[in-house]
Amino acid sequence: MLNVEVSPAQAAEIPIVANLAELYLHDLSDLGGPPIGPDGRFGYPRLDEYWQDPRREPYLIRVDGSLAGFALVLERSVIAPELAGHEMSEFFVLRQYRRRGVGRAAARALFGLHPGLWYVGELGENRPARSFWRAVIGRYTGGAYEEKQWTTAGGRSGSAQVFSNAPGRVDSSGFAFSAEVGSGQTYNAHSPTYLGGAVRDPLQDLREALEGSTQRPGASVPYTNLDHSRESRTGIPEIVQVAGKDVATVLAITEAFLDESGRVILSRLRPAVLRAVRESFPDYLVEVAPRAHMAVVKRPDFLRPSTGGQVGIITAGSSDASIAEQAQVVAEEMGCVTTTTYDVGVAGLHRLVAPLQRMINEAVDVVIVVAGMDGALPSVVAGLIDVPVIGVPTSTGYGAGGRGVAALLSMLQTCVPGMTVVNIDNGVGAGASAARIANRMAAYRARATEAT
């Protein structure tokens, strides 16, 4: 495990920060950054002010004692002291330490050093930075951040994430600010009320596509068009269906998502593909759910979110367990705690009483009920409890209406209002839907607690 240290840069270390800033500005040179000077240097404007103005704070990032990057933090109190906020003015990690969890650890350390309102902005052209900050801040806050747009007086634009890590709720309604950054430009933005939940433009990616700004660097994968922002946009992580793809394509997709976010979920996994994944990514963790035919591949330092959402999962028969475990994998990867019980179908309904009571006592937010054959159990459960129920028909069955058709039709014809039904054997979809519900409820509970 890498030891990441973030420490204030002392006045004697100004040349070190200046040298690192040259590498940073070189990285930005293909995004319209400042031109190189006649002396062969980019030159970061007014860098000395970070050691002269107490409201500007420079930091050095080290890994196992070696230099790894730097960060410059602006106190938002320069503009709006009543909000006591902060801006991540610059943030840079050397290439050799990228995609190894160093940036995430350094960012979390900086957030912890400055509790309060935070503003982190990226240029519209800098899509990798936007994906990085969405992932880091999304995990750090459990999704409780705003995303908004900013523009400069010179016509440049981009997005920004705004969140608070201070106790209680921050209301920044009507907060309009402008702050000077290292490039000498002025960034202007307006922040809507911060309510503790993720607030972003749902059409942002579509607008970027129409504007032609969605091209991103990195190796392309034949026959694919990967959606790297899906989790930040929808709350559902990327899940790669292995069925129908050759081994080389699966490995290429897996590598792309590991490079981007540090995790990828594989479904309908074949043994040959699993062996290839293990061989190709020996330094990564491969967590296998054999009955679900799924695997989660992740960096050793990847931190799965913990949202506080609670999902109950019930199966009618033991044969339905593989589909139930699909839902369990997805819900847990989305940050939820799951409670499971198996083989409590209507052929012996007395078996349902104790486990269902346990789930009610644990105050689960939603219950997934998986059933094949006659598919009756979801309707029974939905008629007994006051939390959402998602019915999952399985292909367990035979004869007339076999392969899940009878179970699907039975659930669609339920007499219980409000029961949701997904397609046959769609444990993945049920897990995603349930986790969305549970995570919303968890966010509501958190806001209610802060308000008291």
C-alpha positions in Angstrom: 0.0 0.0 0.0 1.4 3.4 -1.0 1.9 5.9 1.8 0.5 9.2 0.5 1.4 12.4 2.4 0.1 15.9 1.9 2.0 18.7 3.6 2.1 22.5 3.4 4.9 23.7 1.0 7.3 25.9 2.9 8.9 29.1 1.4 12.1 27.3 0.8 10.2 24.8 -1.4 8.9 27.5 -3.8 11.3 26.3 -6.5 10.1 22.7 -6.2 6.4 23.8 -6.6 7.5 26.0 -9.6 9.2 23.0 -11.2 6.2 20.8 -10.7 3.9 23.6 -12.1 5.9 23.4 -15.3 5.0 19.8 -15.8 1.4 20.6 -14.9 1.2 23.4 -17.4 2.7 21.2 -20.1 -0.1 18.7 -19.5 -2.6 21.5 -20.1 -0.8 22.8 -23.2 -3.0 20.8 -25.5 -6.2 22.1 -23.8 -5.5 25.8 -24.6 -3.2 26.5 -21.6 -0.7 29.3 -21.5 1.9 29.4 -24.3 5.5 28.6 -23.5 7.7 31.6 -23.1 10.9 32.5 -25.0 12.9 31.1 -22.1 11.5 27.7 -22.6 9.3 27.9 -19.5 5.5 28.2 -19.1 5.8 30.2 -15.9 3.0 30.0 -13.4 1.7 33.6 -12.8 1.9 35.0 -9.3 3.0 31.8 -7.7 4.8 33.6 -4.9 1.4 34.9 -3.6 0.7 31.5 -2.2 3.4 32.2 0.5 2.4 35.8 1.0 -1.4 35.7 1.3 -2.6 33.5 4.2 -5.8 32.8 2.2 -3.8 30.9 -0.4 -2.3 27.6 0.6 0.3 25.5 -1.3 0.8 21.8 -0.7 3.2 19.2 -1.8 2.2 15.6 -2.4 4.6 12.8 -1.6 4.4 9.0 -2.0 6.6 7.0 0.3 8.7 10.1 0.8 9.2 10.9 -2.9 7.7 14.0 -4.6 4.5 13.0 -6.5 2.7 16.3 -7.1 1.3 19.6 -5.7 -1.9 21.3 -5.0 -2.9 25.0 -4.6 -6.0 25.8 -2.5 -7.8 29.1 -2.4 -9.9 30.1 0.6 -13.3 31.2 -0.8 -13.5 33.6 2.1 -11.4 35.9 -0.1 -14.7 36.5 -2.0 -17.5 35.3 0.4 -16.2 35.1 4.0 -19.7 34.2 5.3 -19.4 30.8 3.4 -15.9 29.9 4.6 -15.5 27.9 1.4 -12.5 26.7 -0.5 -11.4 26.2 -4.2 -9.1 23.6 -5.5 -7.2 26.0 -7.7 -4.7 23.5 -9.1 -4.1 19.8 -8.5 -1.3 17.8 -10.1 0.0 14.2 -9.7 3.0 12.9 -11.7 2.1 10.4 -14.4 3.9 7.5 -12.7 1.5 7.8 -9.7 -1.7 8.2 -11.7 -4.4 5.5 -11.6 -2.9 4.1 -8.4 -5.2 5.8 -5.9 -2.6 8.6 -5.1 -4.8 11.4 -6.5 -7.8 10.2 -4.6 -5.9 9.9 -1.3 -4.4 13.3 -1.7 -7.7 14.9 -2.6 -9.4 13.4 0.5 -6.5 14.6 2.7 -6.9 18.1 1.3 -10.7 18.1 1.9 -10.1 16.9 5.4 -7.7 19.8 6.1 -10.3 22.3 5.0 -13.9 21.5 6.2 -16.6 23.6 4.7 -17.9 24.5 1.3 -15.7 23.3 -1.6 -15.6 24.3 -5.3 -13.6 22.1 -7.8 -13.7 23.3 -11.4 -12.4 21.9 -14.7 -12.1 23.2 -18.2 -14.8 21.9 -20.6 -12.0 20.3 -22.7 -10.5 18.5 -19.8 -12.8 15.5 -19.7 -10.4 13.2 -17.9 -10.2 15.7 -15.0 -14.0 16.0 -14.9 -14.3 12.2 -14.7 -11.7 12.0 -12.0 -13.3 14.7 -9.8 -16.8 13.3 -10.3 -15.6 9.9 -9.1 -13.5 11.2 -6.2 -16.1 13.7 -4.9 -18.9 11.3 -5.5 -17.3 8.6 -3.4 -16.1 11.1 -0.8 -19.6 12.6 -0.3 -21.7 9.6 -1.1 -23.1 11.4 -4.1 -24.0 14.6 -2.1 -22.6 17.2 -4.4 -23.8 19.7 -7.0 -22.5 20.0 -10.5 -22.9 23.3 -12.4 -21.4 25.2 -15.3 -19.0 28.2 -15.2 -17.8 30.7 -17.8 -14.9 33.1 -18.0 -14.8 36.7 -19.2 -12.7 35.4 -22.0 -15.3 32.9 -23.2 -13.9 29.7 -21.8 -16.3 27.4 -19.9 -16.4 24.2 -17.9 -18.0 22.3 -15.1 -17.6 22.4 -11.3 -18.4 20.2 -8.4 -19.6 21.9 -5.2 -20.0 20.1 -1.9 -19.7 20.6 1.8 -17.9 18.4 4.3 -18.8 20.6 7.2 -21.3 19.5 9.9 -24.8 20.4 9.1 -26.2 21.7 5.8 -24.8 24.5 3.7 -27.2 26.9 2.0 -25.3 28.7 -0.7 -28.5 30.0 -2.4 -27.8 33.2 -4.3 -24.0 32.8 -3.9 -22.4 34.4 -7.0 -18.7 34.6 -7.0 -15.6 35.4 -9.1 -12.1 34.3 -8.2 -8.7 34.8 -9.8 -6.9 31.5 -10.6 -3.4 30.8 -11.7 -4.0 31.5 -15.4 -5.0 35.1 -14.6 -8.5 34.6 -15.9 -11.6 35.2 -13.8 -14.0 32.3 -13.2 -17.7 33.3 -12.6 -20.3 30.9 -11.4 -23.6 30.8 -9.5 -24.4 28.1 -6.9 -28.0 27.0 -6.3 -29.1 25.9 -2.8 -27.0 23.0 -1.5 -29.4 20.3 -0.2 -26.9 17.5 0.5 -27.9 15.5 -2.6 -26.3 15.2 -6.0 -27.7 17.9 -8.2 -26.5 18.0 -11.8 -27.8 18.7 -15.3 -29.2 15.4 -16.5 -28.6 16.4 -20.1 -25.0 17.6 -19.6 -23.4 14.7 -21.5 -25.9 15.0 -24.3 -25.2 18.7 -24.6 -21.5 18.0 -24.7 -22.0 15.5 -27.4 -23.9 18.0 -29.5 -21.2 20.5 -29.0 -18.5 18.0 -30.0 -16.7 18.1 -26.7 -17.0 14.5 -25.7 -13.9 13.2 -27.4 -11.4 11.8 -24.8 -7.9 10.6 -25.0 -6.9 7.0 -24.5 -6.9 3.8 -26.5 -10.1 2.9 -28.3 -11.8 -0.5 -28.1 -13.1 -1.9 -31.4 -16.9 -2.2 -31.8 -17.4 -0.2 -28.6 -18.2 3.3 -27.5 -17.6 3.3 -23.8 -19.7 5.4 -21.4 -17.2 6.5 -18.7 -19.5 9.0 -17.1 -22.5 6.6 -16.5 -21.9 6.2 -12.8 -21.6 9.9 -12.1 -24.6 10.6 -14.3 -27.0 7.8 -13.2 -25.5 6.4 -10.0 -25.2 2.9 -11.6 -21.6 1.7 -12.2 -20.6 0.2 -15.6 -21.6 -3.4 -15.9 -20.0 -5.3 -18.8 -22.1 -8.2 -20.2 -19.5 -10.7 -21.2 -22.0 -12.9 -23.2 -21.6 -12.2 -26.9 -18.1 -10.7 -26.6 -14.8 -12.4 -27.4 -12.1 -12.6 -24.8 -9.9 -9.8 -26.3 -12.8 -7.4 -26.4 -13.7 -8.1 -22.7 -10.1 -7.6 -21.7 -9.8 -4.3 -23.6 -13.0 -3.0 -22.1 -11.9 -4.1 -18.6 -8.6 -2.3 -18.9 -10.3 0.9 -20.1 -12.6 1.0 -17.1 -9.9 0.1 -14.7 -7.7 2.9 -16.0 -10.7 5.3 -15.7 -12.3 4.5 -12.4 -10.4 1.6 -10.8 -13.3 -0.9 -11.0 -15.4 -2.8 -13.5 -18.2 -5.3 -13.0 -18.5 -8.3 -15.3 -21.8 -10.2 -15.8 -22.7 -13.5 -17.5 -19.1 -14.4 -17.0 -17.6 -17.5 -18.8 -14.9 -19.6 -17.1 -12.4 -19.0 -20.0 -12.9 -15.2 -19.7 -12.4 -15.3 -15.9 -9.1 -17.1 -16.4 -8.0 -14.6 -18.9 -9.0 -11.7 -16.6 -7.0 -13.2 -13.7 -3.9 -13.7 -16.0 -4.1 -10.2 -17.6 -4.6 -8.2 -14.3 -2.5 -10.0 -11.7 -2.1 -6.8 -9.6 -5.9 -6.2 -9.3 -8.4 -7.8 -7.0 -10.9 -10.1 -8.7 -13.9 -10.8 -6.5 -16.0 -13.6 -8.0 -19.7 -14.4 -7.3 -19.7 -17.9 -8.9 -23.5 -18.6 -8.6 -24.2 -15.2 -10.1 -21.7 -15.7 -12.9 -20.3 -12.3 -12.1 -17.0 -10.8 -11.0 -15.8 -7.4 -9.8 -12.3 -6.4 -10.8 -10.8 -3.5 -8.9 -7.6 -1.8 -7.8 -6.4 -3.0 -4.4 -6.9 0.5 -3.0 -10.4 1.0 -4.5 -12.9 2.0 -1.9 -16.5 0.8 -2.5 -19.0 3.5 -1.5 -21.0 3.1 1.6 -24.3 5.0 1.3 -26.4 3.6 4.2 -29.0 2.2 1.8 -30.5 -1.1 2.9 -31.8 -3.7 0.4 -33.7 -6.9 1.3 -33.5 -9.9 -1.1 -35.8 -12.9 -0.9 -36.0 -16.0 -3.1 -38.9 -18.4 -3.5 -36.7 -21.4 -4.2 -33.0 -22.4 -4.0 -33.0 -22.5 -7.8 -33.5 -18.7 -7.9 -30.4 -18.0 -5.9 -28.1 -17.2 -8.9 -30.4 -14.4 -10.0 -30.8 -13.1 -6.5 -27.0 -12.9 -6.1 -26.8 -10.8 -9.3 -29.0 -8.3 -7.6 -26.9 -8.6 -4.4 -23.6 -7.9 -6.2 -24.9 -4.8 -8.0 -26.7 -3.4 -4.9 -23.5 -3.8 -2.7 -21.3 -2.3 -5.4 -23.6 0.7 -5.4 -23.0 1.1 -1.6 -25.9 -0.7 -0.1 -26.1 -3.2 2.7 -28.1 -6.3 1.8 -30.1 -8.7 3.8 -30.8 -12.1 2.1 -33.1 -15.1 2.7 -33.6 -18.1 0.4 -36.2 -20.7 -0.3 -39.3 -19.3 1.4 -41.8 -19.7 -1.4 -45.5 -20.2 -1.3 -45.3 -24.0 -1.2 -44.4 -23.4 2.5 -45.4 -19.9 3.3 -44.7 -20.3 7.0 -41.0 -20.1 6.2 -41.4 -16.5 5.1 -42.6 -15.1 8.4 -39.4 -14.9 10.4 -37.1 -13.6 7.7 -39.6 -11.0 6.5 -40.1 -9.8 10.1 -36.3 -9.5 10.4 -36.1 -7.3 7.3 -38.9 -5.0 8.6 -37.1 -4.8 11.9 -33.9 -3.8 10.1 -35.9 -1.1 8.2 -34.9 -2.1 4.7 -35.7 0.5 2.1 -36.7 -1.9 -0.6 -37.2 -5.6 -1.1 -36.3 -7.7 -4.1 -38.3 -10.9 -4.4 -37.0 -13.5 -6.9 -39.3 -16.3 -8.0 -39.8 -18.8 -10.9 -42.5 -21.4 -11.5 -45.8 -19.6 -10.7 -44.1 -16.4 -9.6 -46.6 -15.8 -6.8 -44.2 -14.8 -3.9 -43.6 -11.1 -4.9 -47.3 -10.4 -4.8 -47.6 -12.0 -1.4 -44.7 -10.0 0.0 -46.0 -6.7 -1.6 -49.3 -7.2 0.0 -47.8 -7.5 3.5 -45.3 -4.6 3.8 -45.2 -0.9 3.2 -41.8 -0.6 1.4 -41.3 -0.9 -2.4 -41.1 -4.5 -3.8 -39.4 -5.4 -7.0 -40.4 -8.7 -8.5 -37.9 -10.7 -10.5 -39.2 -13.7 -12.6 -36.7 -16.4 -13.2 -36.5 -19.1 -15.9 -37.0 -21.8 -13.3 -39.9 -23.8 -14.5 -41.0 -26.2 -17.2 -44.0 -27.2 -19.3 -46.7 -24.6 -20.2 -45.4 -21.2 -19.3 -41.9 -22.5 -18.5 -38.6 -20.6 -18.8 -40.1 -17.8 -16.7 -43.0 -16.8 -18.9 -45.7 -17.8 -16.4 -43.8 -16.1 -13.5 -43.5 -12.9 -15.5 -47.1 -12.8 -16.5 -48.2 -13.6 -13.0 -46.2 -10.7 -11.6 -47.4 -8.3 -14.3 -51.0 -9.4 -13.4 -50.5 -8.8 -9.7 -53.5 -7.5 -7.7 -51.1 -5.5 -5.4 -50.8 -1.9 -6.6 -47.3 -0.4 -6.9 -45.3 -3.6 -7.3 -42.5 -3.2 -9.8 -41.5 -6.0 -12.2 -38.3 -6.5 -14.2 -37.6 -8.9 -17.0 -37.0 -12.6 -16.7 -33.6 -13.4 -15.0 -32.8 -9.7 -14.7 -31.2 -9.7 -11.3 -28.7 -7.0 -12.4 -31.5 -4.6 -13.3 -33.4 -5.4 -10.1 -30.3 -4.7 -8.0 -29.6 -1.4 -9.8 -33.2 -0.2 -9.3 -33.3 -1.3 -5.7 -30.0 0.4 -4.9 -31.2 3.7 -6.5 -34.3 3.6 -4.2 -32.3 2.7 -1.1 -29.6 5.3 -1.8 -32.2 8.0 -2.2 -33.8 7.0 1.1 -30.3 7.0 2.8 -29.6 10.5 1.5 -33.0 11.7 2.9 -32.2 10.2 6.3 -28.8 11.9 6.3 -30.3 15.3 5.5 -33.0 14.8 8.1 -30.4 14.0 10.7 -28.3 17.1 9.8 -31.4 19.3 10.1 -32.1 18.2 13.6 
